[in-house]
Amino acid sequence: MIMIRTALTGSERLLRHYSEIIRTHSEFILSAVHCDEHQPGIHYNHSSGGSYNHAYDQLLEQSDALIVTDKAGDKMELISMFLKNARHVLILPDTTLSAYQLKKLTKIADEAGVILNLHHNILNREIKQRIKENIQRPEYIFMKLQITNPQDDENNTIFDVLYRYVYLIFELNPVNPVKYHVTGVPVCSSQPRILDVNILFENGASAHINLSSFYKEKYEKLEIFGHNRMISVEPLKNEFLMIQSHPDDIITHKLSDMNTACEEGVLMKFHKSITNKNGSENRITSGIIPHQLASGILHQIHPVPVED
């Protein structure tokens, strides 16, 4: 088994979270940490018991790979440095990473022959597996979320949720998009209360995302329609419902851990990409096309000059 020396960078809250996850994986060893706040207080080495905040060149020297937990758009220098020096990079993307920045990073990774992965995880791995087992080819995907207090969580704004949902749609339907249409939000609105997005794919499937913050009670629903059946998932209620027409049947499951997102799945996917070169040429499974689409939607709402 190949053990990957892994550097972490990002905000303190997420660094603590992912440092603990990495420690549970024998495939990775946490080699260095850089915190945005400059006081991470993260003990990456059990034997030393010390807290570290490494400079960029130290991260590069001590590591085979880099994981960016958030604010990737502010880390272009570090990410580019790793890719140019044949180091693999996993980005847990957010709205700070623009499509133009991603294009530059993708070019560097291709030239260096290394892995650049972007990945969100918002559903339990068991749920995603159940969906894929029952509907191999979705015809229509509907996702709805009512956000209660986005101001209380900087990672739960309508735009942040949009990115996560777009990634999930591509997991369920890994096909190139044809076009998309945005409604329900004024152009240049920095804090929209409602956002509607429709996406059409090459295989004829379509997806609809509806996000709003008008309601006092949080509500989330995911519906996937196939040829002769549909699946409805309500994570907040731990409900999984499947309705099929042939044979005519309704199947309901209660799953206690439905709200548990599997960050572990992100790491295993990254490890497999590095060791087997799996997905290194597929820009859908590597997360590049989903992020480009989400960035394009955001750009349609916030038009800005694009660099050549």
The 8 nearest C-alpha neighbors of each residue, nearest first, counted from 0:
[[1, 2, 26, 25, 274, 3, 27, 270],
 [0, 2, 3, 26, 274, 27, 270, 25],
 [3, 1, 26, 27, 0, 4, 28, 25],
 [2, 4, 27, 5, 63, 28, 26, 1],
 [5, 3, 62, 28, 63, 30, 29, 27],
 [4, 6, 64, 29, 62, 30, 65, 3],
 [5, 7, 31, 65, 30, 32, 62, 58],
 [8, 6, 32, 66, 65, 67, 33, 31],
 [7, 9, 33, 67, 34, 32, 68, 66],
 [10, 8, 68, 69, 34, 35, 67, 14],
 [11, 9, 35, 12, 34, 13, 14, 36],
 [10, 12, 14, 39, 13, 34, 15, 9],
 [13, 11, 14, 10, 15, 16, 9, 39],
 [14, 12, 16, 15, 11, 10, 17, 68],
 [15, 13, 11, 17, 16, 12, 18, 10],
 [14, 16, 18, 13, 12, 17, 11, 41],
 [15, 17, 13, 14, 19, 18, 12, 20],
 [18, 16, 20, 19, 14, 15, 21, 13],
 [17, 19, 21, 15, 20, 16, 14, 22],
 [18, 20, 22, 17, 21, 16, 15, 23],
 [21, 19, 17, 22, 23, 18, 16, 263],
 [20, 22, 18, 24, 23, 19, 17, 27],
 [23, 21, 19, 20, 24, 18, 28, 29],
 [22, 24, 21, 20, 25, 19, 27, 263],
 [25, 23, 26, 21, 22, 27, 20, 28],
 [24, 26, 27, 23, 2, 28, 22, 21],
 [27, 25, 2, 24, 3, 1, 28, 0],
 [28, 26, 3, 2, 25, 24, 4, 21],
 [27, 29, 4, 5, 30, 3, 2, 22],
 [30, 28, 5, 43, 4, 31, 6, 27],
 [29, 31, 5, 4, 6, 28, 62, 61],
 [32, 30, 6, 58, 29, 7, 53, 61],
 [33, 31, 7, 52, 6, 53, 8, 51],
 [34, 32, 8, 52, 53, 7, 35, 9],
 [33, 35, 37, 36, 9, 39, 8, 10],
 [36, 34, 10, 37, 9, 33, 11, 8],
 [35, 37, 34, 38, 10, 11, 39, 9],
 [38, 36, 34, 35, 39, 52, 33, 11],
 [39, 37, 36, 40, 34, 52, 11, 35],
 [38, 40, 41, 11, 34, 37, 36, 52],
 [39, 41, 50, 38, 42, 51, 49, 11],
 [40, 42, 50, 39, 43, 15, 51, 14],
 [43, 41, 50, 49, 44, 48, 40, 45],
 [42, 44, 41, 29, 45, 30, 18, 31],
 [45, 43, 46, 47, 42, 48, 49, 29],
 [44, 46, 48, 47, 43, 42, 49, 22],
 [45, 47, 44, 48, 49, 43, 42, 50],
 [48, 46, 49, 44, 45, 42, 43, 50],
 [47, 49, 45, 46, 42, 44, 50, 43],
 [50, 48, 47, 42, 51, 44, 43, 41],
 [51, 49, 40, 42, 41, 48, 52, 39],
 [52, 50, 53, 32, 49, 41, 40, 39],
 [51, 53, 33, 32, 34, 37, 54, 39],
 [52, 54, 33, 57, 32, 51, 58, 31],
 [53, 55, 57, 56, 58, 52, 33, 32],
 [54, 56, 58, 57, 59, 77, 53, 33],
 [55, 57, 59, 58, 54, 60, 53, 61],
 [58, 56, 60, 54, 59, 55, 53, 61],
 [59, 57, 55, 56, 61, 60, 31, 62],
 [58, 60, 56, 57, 62, 61, 81, 55],
 [59, 61, 57, 58, 62, 56, 63, 55],
 [60, 62, 58, 59, 57, 30, 31, 63],
 [63, 61, 4, 5, 59, 64, 6, 60],
 [62, 64, 4, 86, 5, 3, 87, 65],
 [65, 63, 87, 5, 86, 62, 88, 6],
 [64, 66, 6, 88, 5, 7, 89, 87],
 [65, 67, 89, 7, 90, 88, 68, 6],
 [68, 66, 90, 8, 69, 9, 91, 7],
 [67, 69, 9, 91, 66, 13, 8, 90],
 [68, 70, 9, 71, 67, 91, 92, 93],
 [71, 69, 72, 73, 95, 93, 9, 74],
 [72, 70, 74, 73, 69, 96, 95, 67],
 [71, 73, 96, 95, 70, 74, 75, 97],
 [72, 74, 71, 70, 75, 95, 96, 76],
 [75, 73, 71, 77, 72, 76, 78, 70],
 [74, 76, 78, 77, 79, 73, 72, 71],
 [77, 75, 79, 74, 78, 80, 73, 81],
 [76, 78, 80, 74, 79, 75, 81, 55],
 [79, 77, 75, 81, 80, 76, 74, 82],
 [80, 78, 82, 76, 81, 77, 75, 83],
 [81, 79, 77, 83, 78, 82, 76, 84],
 [80, 82, 86, 84, 78, 79, 83, 59],
 [81, 83, 86, 79, 85, 84, 108, 80],
 [84, 82, 80, 85, 81, 79, 111, 107],
 [83, 85, 81, 82, 86, 80, 111, 59],
 [86, 84, 82, 83, 111, 113, 81, 87],
 [85, 87, 81, 82, 64, 63, 84, 113],
 [86, 88, 64, 114, 113, 115, 82, 65],
 [89, 87, 65, 115, 64, 66, 114, 116],
 [88, 90, 66, 116, 117, 115, 65, 67],
 [91, 89, 117, 67, 92, 66, 116, 88],
 [92, 90, 68, 118, 117, 69, 67, 119],
 [93, 91, 90, 117, 69, 71, 118, 96],
 [92, 94, 95, 96, 159, 69, 70, 91],
 [93, 95, 96, 159, 92, 97, 158, 162],
 [96, 94, 72, 93, 70, 97, 71, 73],
 [97, 95, 72, 94, 71, 93, 100, 98],
 [98, 96, 100, 99, 294, 95, 101, 72],
 [97, 99, 101, 291, 100, 294, 102, 96],
 [98, 100, 102, 97, 101, 103, 306, 305],
 [101, 99, 97, 103, 102, 98, 104, 96],
 [100, 102, 104, 98, 103, 99, 105, 97],
 [101, 103, 99, 105, 100, 104, 98, 106],
 [102, 104, 100, 106, 101, 105, 107, 99],
 [105, 103, 101, 107, 106, 102, 108, 100],
 [104, 106, 108, 102, 107, 103, 101, 109],
 [105, 107, 109, 103, 104, 108, 110, 102],
 [106, 108, 104, 110, 105, 109, 111, 82],
 [109, 107, 111, 105, 113, 110, 106, 82],
 [108, 110, 112, 106, 111, 107, 105, 113],
 [111, 109, 107, 108, 112, 106, 113, 83],
 [110, 112, 108, 109, 113, 85, 83, 107],
 [113, 111, 109, 110, 108, 114, 85, 107],
 [112, 114, 108, 87, 111, 85, 86, 115],
 [113, 115, 87, 279, 116, 88, 273, 108],
 [116, 114, 88, 89, 87, 108, 113, 117],
 [117, 115, 89, 285, 286, 90, 114, 88],
 [118, 116, 286, 90, 91, 89, 285, 92],
 [117, 119, 91, 286, 116, 90, 265, 92],
 [120, 118, 163, 91, 166, 121, 92, 117],
 [119, 121, 122, 260, 262, 261, 118, 265],
 [120, 122, 260, 119, 163, 123, 167, 261],
 [123, 121, 260, 120, 124, 127, 126, 258],
 [122, 124, 260, 126, 125, 259, 257, 261],
 [123, 125, 127, 126, 261, 128, 122, 260],
 [126, 124, 128, 123, 127, 129, 257, 122],
 [127, 125, 129, 128, 123, 124, 130, 122],
 [126, 128, 130, 124, 129, 125, 131, 123],
 [127, 129, 125, 131, 126, 130, 132, 124],
 [130, 128, 126, 132, 127, 131, 125, 133],
 [129, 131, 127, 133, 128, 132, 134, 126],
 [132, 130, 128, 134, 135, 133, 129, 127],
 [131, 133, 129, 130, 134, 128, 135, 127],
 [132, 134, 130, 131, 129, 135, 228, 230],
 [135, 133, 131, 136, 225, 132, 130, 137],
 [134, 136, 131, 132, 133, 137, 130, 225],
 [135, 137, 134, 225, 138, 172, 226, 131],
 [138, 136, 225, 139, 224, 134, 223, 135],
 [137, 139, 204, 225, 224, 205, 136, 140],
 [138, 140, 205, 224, 206, 204, 137, 223],
 [141, 139, 206, 223, 222, 207, 224, 205],
 [140, 142, 207, 222, 221, 206, 208, 223],
 [143, 141, 221, 208, 220, 209, 207, 222],
 [142, 144, 209, 220, 219, 210, 208, 221],
 [145, 143, 219, 210, 218, 146, 209, 220],
 [144, 146, 218, 211, 217, 212, 210, 147],
 [147, 145, 212, 217, 211, 148, 144, 149],
 [146, 148, 215, 217, 212, 216, 214, 149],
 [149, 147, 150, 151, 146, 152, 212, 215],
 [148, 150, 156, 151, 152, 155, 147, 146],
 [151, 149, 148, 152, 153, 156, 155, 147],
 [152, 150, 149, 148, 153, 155, 154, 147],
 [153, 151, 155, 154, 149, 150, 156, 148],
 [152, 154, 155, 156, 150, 151, 149, 159],
 [155, 153, 152, 159, 156, 160, 149, 93],
 [156, 154, 152, 149, 153, 159, 160, 157],
 [157, 155, 149, 159, 158, 154, 160, 153],
 [156, 158, 160, 159, 161, 210, 155, 211],
 [157, 159, 161, 156, 160, 162, 94, 297],
 [160, 158, 156, 161, 162, 157, 155, 154],
 [159, 161, 163, 157, 162, 158, 155, 164],
 [160, 162, 158, 164, 159, 163, 157, 165],
 [163, 161, 165, 159, 160, 164, 293, 166],
 [164, 162, 160, 166, 161, 165, 119, 167],
 [165, 163, 167, 161, 166, 162, 160, 168],
 [164, 166, 168, 162, 167, 163, 161, 289],
 [167, 165, 163, 169, 164, 168, 289, 119],
 [166, 168, 170, 164, 169, 165, 163, 171],
 [169, 167, 165, 171, 170, 166, 172, 164],
 [170, 168, 173, 172, 166, 171, 167, 165],
 [171, 169, 167, 168, 172, 173, 166, 284],
 [170, 172, 168, 169, 173, 167, 131, 137],
 [171, 173, 169, 170, 174, 168, 137, 136],
 [174, 172, 169, 170, 283, 171, 175, 284],
 [175, 173, 172, 200, 176, 201, 202, 169],
 [174, 176, 201, 200, 177, 173, 283, 288],
 [177, 175, 200, 199, 178, 201, 174, 198],
 [176, 178, 200, 199, 201, 175, 179, 198],
 [179, 177, 199, 176, 198, 180, 200, 197],
 [180, 178, 198, 197, 199, 181, 196, 177],
 [179, 181, 197, 196, 198, 182, 178, 296],
 [182, 180, 196, 195, 197, 179, 296, 183],
 [183, 181, 195, 184, 196, 194, 180, 185],
 [182, 184, 194, 195, 193, 185, 181, 196],
 [183, 185, 194, 182, 191, 193, 186, 188],
 [186, 184, 188, 187, 183, 300, 191, 182],
 [185, 187, 300, 188, 301, 184, 299, 302],
 [188, 186, 301, 300, 189, 185, 302, 184],
 [187, 189, 185, 186, 190, 191, 184, 300],
 [190, 188, 187, 191, 301, 300, 186, 185],
 [191, 189, 188, 192, 157, 156, 158, 187],
 [192, 190, 193, 188, 184, 189, 194, 157],
 [193, 191, 212, 211, 213, 190, 194, 184],
 [194, 192, 211, 210, 191, 183, 184, 212],
 [193, 195, 183, 210, 184, 209, 211, 182],
 [196, 194, 209, 182, 183, 208, 181, 210],
 [195, 197, 181, 208, 180, 207, 182, 198],
 [198, 196, 207, 180, 179, 206, 208, 181],
 [197, 199, 179, 206, 205, 178, 207, 180],
 [198, 200, 205, 178, 177, 176, 204, 179],
 [201, 199, 176, 177, 204, 203, 202, 175],
 [200, 202, 203, 177, 175, 176, 174, 199],
 [203, 201, 200, 204, 174, 175, 199, 138],
 [202, 204, 201, 200, 205, 199, 138, 139],
 [205, 203, 138, 200, 202, 139, 199, 137],
 [206, 204, 199, 139, 198, 200, 140, 138],
 [207, 205, 140, 198, 139, 197, 141, 199],
 [206, 208, 197, 141, 196, 140, 142, 198],
 [209, 207, 142, 196, 195, 143, 141, 197],
 [208, 210, 195, 143, 194, 142, 144, 207],
 [211, 209, 144, 194, 193, 143, 145, 157],
 [210, 212, 193, 145, 192, 213, 146, 194],
 [211, 213, 146, 192, 145, 214, 147, 193],
 [214, 212, 211, 192, 215, 145, 147, 146],
 [213, 215, 216, 212, 147, 145, 217, 146],
 [214, 216, 147, 217, 213, 212, 146, 148],
 [217, 215, 214, 147, 218, 145, 146, 213],
 [216, 218, 145, 147, 146, 215, 219, 214],
 [217, 219, 145, 144, 216, 220, 235, 146],
 [220, 218, 144, 143, 233, 145, 235, 234],
 [221, 219, 233, 143, 232, 142, 144, 222],
 [220, 222, 142, 232, 231, 141, 233, 143],
 [223, 221, 231, 141, 230, 140, 232, 142],
 [222, 224, 140, 230, 229, 139, 137, 141],
 [223, 225, 229, 139, 138, 137, 228, 140],
 [226, 224, 137, 138, 228, 227, 134, 229],
 [225, 227, 228, 224, 138, 137, 136, 134],
 [228, 226, 244, 225, 243, 245, 229, 224],
 [227, 229, 243, 225, 242, 226, 244, 224],
 [228, 230, 224, 242, 223, 241, 225, 243],
 [231, 229, 241, 223, 222, 240, 242, 224],
 [230, 232, 222, 240, 221, 239, 241, 223],
 [233, 231, 239, 221, 220, 238, 234, 240],
 [232, 234, 220, 238, 236, 235, 219, 237],
 [235, 233, 237, 236, 258, 257, 232, 238],
 [234, 236, 237, 233, 219, 258, 218, 238],
 [235, 237, 238, 234, 233, 253, 257, 232],
 [238, 236, 234, 254, 257, 235, 253, 233],
 [237, 239, 253, 233, 236, 232, 252, 234],
 [238, 240, 232, 252, 251, 231, 253, 233],
 [239, 241, 251, 231, 230, 250, 232, 252],
 [242, 240, 230, 250, 249, 229, 231, 251],
 [241, 243, 249, 229, 228, 248, 250, 230],
 [244, 242, 228, 248, 247, 227, 245, 246],
 [243, 245, 247, 246, 227, 228, 248, 242],
 [246, 244, 247, 243, 227, 248, 228, 242],
 [245, 247, 244, 248, 243, 227, 249, 242],
 [248, 246, 244, 245, 243, 249, 242, 228],
 [247, 249, 243, 242, 246, 250, 244, 245],
 [250, 248, 242, 241, 243, 251, 247, 240],
 [251, 249, 241, 240, 242, 248, 252, 239],
 [252, 250, 240, 239, 241, 249, 253, 238],
 [253, 251, 239, 238, 254, 240, 250, 237],
 [254, 252, 238, 237, 239, 255, 251, 236],
 [255, 253, 237, 257, 256, 252, 238, 239],
 [254, 256, 257, 237, 253, 258, 259, 238],
 [255, 257, 259, 258, 254, 237, 123, 260],
 [256, 258, 259, 237, 123, 254, 234, 255],
 [259, 257, 256, 234, 260, 123, 235, 122],
 [258, 260, 256, 257, 123, 261, 122, 121],
 [259, 261, 123, 122, 121, 262, 120, 258],
 [262, 260, 263, 264, 123, 124, 259, 120],
 [261, 263, 265, 264, 260, 120, 266, 20],
 [262, 264, 261, 266, 265, 267, 20, 24],
 [265, 263, 267, 262, 261, 266, 268, 124],
 [264, 266, 262, 268, 263, 267, 269, 118],
 [267, 265, 269, 263, 268, 264, 270, 262],
 [268, 266, 270, 264, 269, 265, 271, 263],
 [267, 269, 271, 265, 266, 270, 264, 272],
 [268, 270, 266, 272, 267, 271, 265, 273],
 [271, 269, 267, 273, 272, 268, 266, 274],
 [270, 272, 268, 274, 273, 269, 275, 267],
 [273, 271, 277, 276, 269, 270, 275, 274],
 [274, 272, 270, 276, 271, 275, 269, 114],
 [273, 275, 271, 272, 276, 270, 1, 277],
 [276, 274, 277, 272, 271, 273, 270, 278],
 [277, 275, 272, 273, 279, 274, 278, 271],
 [278, 276, 272, 275, 279, 271, 273, 274],
 [277, 279, 281, 280, 285, 272, 284, 276],
 [278, 280, 277, 276, 281, 114, 272, 285],
 [281, 279, 278, 282, 277, 285, 276, 109],
 [282, 280, 278, 283, 279, 284, 285, 277],
 [283, 281, 285, 287, 288, 284, 280, 286],
 [282, 284, 288, 286, 285, 281, 287, 173],
 [283, 285, 286, 282, 281, 278, 173, 170],
 [284, 286, 116, 282, 283, 287, 117, 278],
 [287, 285, 117, 284, 283, 289, 118, 288],
 [286, 288, 282, 290, 289, 285, 283, 291],
 [287, 289, 291, 283, 290, 282, 286, 292],
 [290, 288, 292, 286, 291, 166, 287, 165],
 [289, 291, 293, 287, 292, 288, 294, 286],
 [290, 292, 288, 294, 98, 289, 293, 295],
 [291, 293, 295, 289, 290, 294, 288, 296],
 [294, 292, 290, 296, 295, 291, 162, 289],
 [293, 295, 297, 291, 292, 296, 98, 290],
 [296, 294, 298, 292, 293, 297, 291, 299],
 [297, 295, 293, 299, 298, 294, 292, 300],
 [296, 298, 294, 300, 299, 295, 301, 293],
 [299, 297, 301, 295, 302, 300, 296, 294],
 [298, 300, 296, 297, 301, 302, 295, 186],
 [301, 299, 186, 297, 298, 187, 302, 296],
 [300, 302, 187, 298, 299, 297, 303, 186],
 [303, 301, 298, 299, 300, 304, 187, 186],
 [304, 302, 301, 305, 298, 299, 300, 306],
 [303, 305, 306, 302, 307, 298, 301, 99],
 [306, 304, 303, 307, 99, 302, 98, 298],
 [307, 305, 304, 99, 303, 100, 98, 103],
 [306, 305, 99, 304, 103, 102, 100, 98]]
